[in-house]
Amino acid sequence: MSIEYFQEYDRYVLINGVRNAKVVDPRTALQQLRAISSDVEVQLLDAKVIAGKDHLRFAVLNALKSQTQRKQITDSLAVEILLYASAQRQIKNAIAALGVSPSSENLAVVAVANEKAVLERLEPLLANVLAGELDESVLEEGDVTALKKTFGIAEDHVRVLLRRDVGEREAVARLVIEKMALLSSQI
């Protein structure tokens, strides 16, 4: 299921993917998705550099935690999610790393709301607004080479995990989450 309840923060979170999206203007697409309710925060990311659903779940948890502790970098939960997902402190660097462009084919969508019904209304609109098809599996198809480059993951670190009977994709995903945890500890 793509909608989860994060009890500790009393928020509902939608994490899903859109395959073969055609987004000419990401800002317009975000505005259309956010227009469903004043009670929704929506973020779009290029799925090519997403290391799985846990990557996004961890970004949301860190963003909510930073907001609760009043240690957030920005006033926008959606932008905070982008910062954590990219393991960056600078918004422009986060957008450069994970932002959606007209050439982005597969997208990750993260939305947070106080009510589940808001996300239930939003989810069916995703395919239409983003001109693609809902497909959560794109979240698990990140480009390993692009992930290593985007997150500055050294081959030596991947090899250490590979020796522990972990596949390359899982090793890279673990290292991405580790990078995110380092950002969280620095704030």
C-alpha positions in Angstrom: 0.0 0.0 0.0 1.3 3.4 -0.9 -0.3 5.3 2.0 1.1 4.8 5.5 0.3 6.3 8.9 3.4 7.7 10.8 1.9 7.4 14.3 4.7 9.3 16.1 4.0 12.4 14.0 0.3 11.8 13.5 0.7 12.2 9.7 -0.3 10.1 6.7 2.3 9.6 4.0 1.9 8.6 0.4 5.0 7.3 -1.4 4.5 6.1 -5.0 6.0 6.2 -8.4 5.0 7.2 -11.8 6.4 5.5 -14.9 6.9 7.2 -18.3 5.9 10.6 -16.9 5.9 13.7 -19.1 6.4 16.8 -17.0 7.2 19.9 -19.0 7.1 22.2 -16.0 7.7 20.6 -12.6 6.5 23.7 -10.7 3.2 23.7 -12.5 2.8 20.0 -11.9 3.5 20.5 -8.1 1.0 23.4 -8.0 -1.7 21.2 -9.6 -1.0 18.4 -7.1 -0.9 20.7 -4.1 -4.1 22.4 -5.2 -6.1 19.4 -4.0 -5.9 20.6 -0.4 -4.1 23.2 1.7 -3.3 20.3 4.0 -1.0 18.5 1.7 2.8 18.7 1.2 3.9 17.2 -2.1 7.4 16.6 -3.5 8.4 15.1 -6.8 11.8 13.5 -7.3 13.6 11.8 -10.2 13.3 8.1 -9.5 16.6 7.4 -11.3 18.4 8.5 -8.2 16.1 7.0 -5.6 17.5 4.0 -3.7 14.1 2.4 -2.9 11.0 3.1 -0.9 13.0 3.1 2.4 15.1 5.9 1.1 12.0 8.1 0.8 10.5 6.8 4.0 13.6 7.7 5.9 13.7 11.2 4.3 10.1 11.8 5.4 10.8 10.6 8.9 13.9 12.9 9.2 12.0 15.9 7.8 9.1 15.3 10.2 11.5 14.9 13.1 13.4 18.1 12.3 10.1 20.0 12.0 8.9 18.6 15.4 12.2 19.5 17.0 12.2 22.9 15.3 15.6 22.2 13.7 14.4 22.3 10.1 16.4 24.0 7.4 13.3 25.4 5.6 9.7 26.2 6.5 8.4 23.8 3.8 8.1 20.2 4.7 8.2 19.3 1.0 11.5 21.0 0.6 12.8 19.5 3.8 12.0 16.0 2.4 13.9 16.9 -0.7 16.9 18.0 1.3 17.0 14.8 3.4 16.4 12.6 0.4 19.3 14.2 -1.4 21.5 14.3 1.8 22.1 18.0 1.0 21.9 21.1 3.1 21.5 23.5 0.1 18.2 23.6 -1.7 19.9 24.3 -5.1 22.2 21.3 -4.7 19.2 19.1 -3.6 17.3 20.1 -6.7 20.3 19.5 -8.9 20.7 16.0 -7.4 17.1 14.7 -7.3 14.9 17.3 -8.9 12.5 16.6 -11.7 13.2 18.0 -15.2 11.5 17.6 -18.5 13.8 14.8 -19.3 12.9 12.8 -16.2 11.0 9.7 -17.2 10.2 7.9 -13.9 9.2 9.9 -10.9 8.9 9.4 -7.2 6.1 11.2 -5.4 6.0 11.9 -1.7 3.0 13.5 -0.1 2.2 14.2 3.5 -1.1 15.2 5.0 -3.0 15.2 8.3 -5.9 13.2 6.9 -5.7 9.9 4.9 -8.7 11.1 2.7 -6.6 13.9 1.3 -4.0 11.4 0.0 -6.7 9.0 -1.2 -8.0 11.9 -3.4 -4.5 12.8 -4.5 -3.2 9.4 -5.6 -5.6 8.9 -8.5 -4.7 12.3 -9.9 -0.9 11.5 -10.1 -1.1 9.6 -13.4 -3.1 12.3 -15.0 -1.2 15.4 -13.8 2.2 13.7 -14.5 1.0 12.2 -17.8 2.3 8.7 -16.9 1.2 5.6 -15.1 1.2 4.8 -11.4 3.9 2.2 -10.7 5.5 1.9 -7.3 8.2 -0.4 -8.7 10.0 2.5 -10.3 11.2 3.3 -6.7 13.3 0.2 -6.7 14.8 0.7 -10.1 17.3 3.5 -9.4 20.4 3.6 -11.5 23.2 2.3 -9.3 25.9 4.2 -11.2 23.9 7.5 -10.9 23.2 6.8 -7.2 26.9 6.3 -6.5 27.8 9.5 -8.3 24.9 11.6 -6.8 25.7 10.5 -3.3 29.5 10.3 -3.6 29.6 6.6 -2.7 33.0 5.1 -3.1 33.5 1.7 -4.6 35.5 0.7 -1.6 32.5 1.2 0.6 30.3 -0.9 -1.7 32.8 -3.7 -1.8 32.9 -3.9 2.0 29.1 -4.5 2.0 29.3 -6.9 -1.0 31.6 -9.2 1.1 28.7 -9.6 3.6 26.5 -11.3 1.0 24.6 -8.1 0.1 23.9 -7.3 -3.5 25.2 -4.1 -5.1 21.8 -2.4 -5.3 21.1 -3.1 -1.6 24.7 -2.1 -0.6 24.2 1.3 -2.4 20.8 1.8 -0.8 22.3 1.2 2.6 25.0 3.7 1.9 22.6 6.3 0.7 20.6 6.0 3.9 23.8 6.3 5.8 24.6 9.5 4.0 21.1 10.8 5.0 21.7 9.8 8.6 24.9 11.8 8.6 23.0 14.9 7.4 20.5 14.4 10.1 23.2 14.2 12.8 24.7 17.5 11.5 21.6 19.5 11.9 
